[in-house]
Amino acid sequence: MIKKIVFLTILLSLFIFSMVSFADQVNIEIPNVDLNITAPETASDYVGSIKILILMTVLTLVPSIVILMTSFTRIIIVLSLMRSALATQQTPPNQILVGLALFLTLFIMAPVYTNVIDNAINPYLAETITQEEAIEIGSKPIKDFMIKQTREKDLMLFEEISGSVATANPDDIKFTTLIPAFVISELKTAFQMGFMIFIPFIVIDLIVASILMSMGMFMLPPVMISLPFKLLLFVMVDGWYLIVKSLVESFV
């Protein structure tokens, strides 16, 4: 029973984003909850309490796991670099960028989560497959998504460090090897996209700084003059559309 609770809690937490938009696909009856705190009487009671404590500790790591195993990392870094390129300080605020990144992550990961829900979670809740089968089936779409976005060079690096044998079969790749390789691949891709975003705004800064120096206005910060032109350029080219379009298409 404890194993079943642990599996359901962790797996459902990993796919909390998908539960928001696909709740109608998951038929879960909400049970009545009755909490009774009593002193443990047998050794099994102590073991159960320890297992619950371990479970609560593991759940604190779930947000980090979800962030590092989805498209969230690339999206939030690109949006942050875009704000730095515009030099708009805290506009848009962090809450707006994180919220946008979360919903874009939900949109991009929707096919993966739907696959997991339909083929792993629902059959397990219907008791047509075992816990081990549900974990194996549910992890495959996530692993396929991560492998598709991971550079072979990064994956080989961690396989070499861990001493595992390189394999062409995605099912044989361990998550402990795949997750760090996926993260550094996402970081590299995000910084590449950020560099391309910076180029036009750097050109504007150089032009404005050169004009101010030629006019002898050394004490006037170039950022004050270049910021309106950056915003004008960003609006004229429909920057939000281009950035979001590029981010979504980079995962296709």
Stockholm file with secondary structure:
# STOCKHOLM 1.0

chainA/1-252         MIKKIVFLTILLSLFIFSMVSFADQVNIEIPNVDLNITAPETASDYVGSIKILILMTVLTLVPSIVILMTSFTRIIIVLSLMRSALATQQTPPNQILVGLALFLTLFIMAPVYTNVIDNAINPYLAETITQEEAIEIGSKPIKDFMIKQTREKDLMLFEEISGSVATANPDDIKFTTLIPAFVISELKTAFQMGFMIFIPFIVIDLIVASILMSMGMFMLPPVMISLPFKLLLFVMVDGWYLIVKSLVESFV
#=GR chainA/1-252 SS CHHHHHHHHHHHHHTHHHHHHSGGGCCCCCCCCCCCCCCCCSHHHHHHHHHHHHHHHHHTTHHHHHHHTSTHHHHHHHHHHHHHHHTCTTCSCHHHHHHHHHHHHHHHHHHHHHHHIIIIIHHHHTTSSCHHHHHHHHHHHHHHHHHHHSCHHHHHHHHHHHTCCCCSCGGGSCHHHHHHHHHHHHHHHHHHHHHHHHHHHHHHHHHHHHHHHHTTCTTSCHHHHHHHHHHHHHHHTTHHHHHHHHHHHTTC
#=GC SS_cons         CHHHHHHHHHHHHHTHHHHHHSGGGCCCCCCCCCCCCCCCCSHHHHHHHHHHHHHHHHHTTHHHHHHHTSTHHHHHHHHHHHHHHHTCTTCSCHHHHHHHHHHHHHHHHHHHHHHHIIIIIHHHHTTSSCHHHHHHHHHHHHHHHHHHHSCHHHHHHHHHHHTCCCCSCGGGSCHHHHHHHHHHHHHHHHHHHHHHHHHHHHHHHHHHHHHHHHTTCTTSCHHHHHHHHHHHHHHHTTHHHHHHHHHHHTTC
//
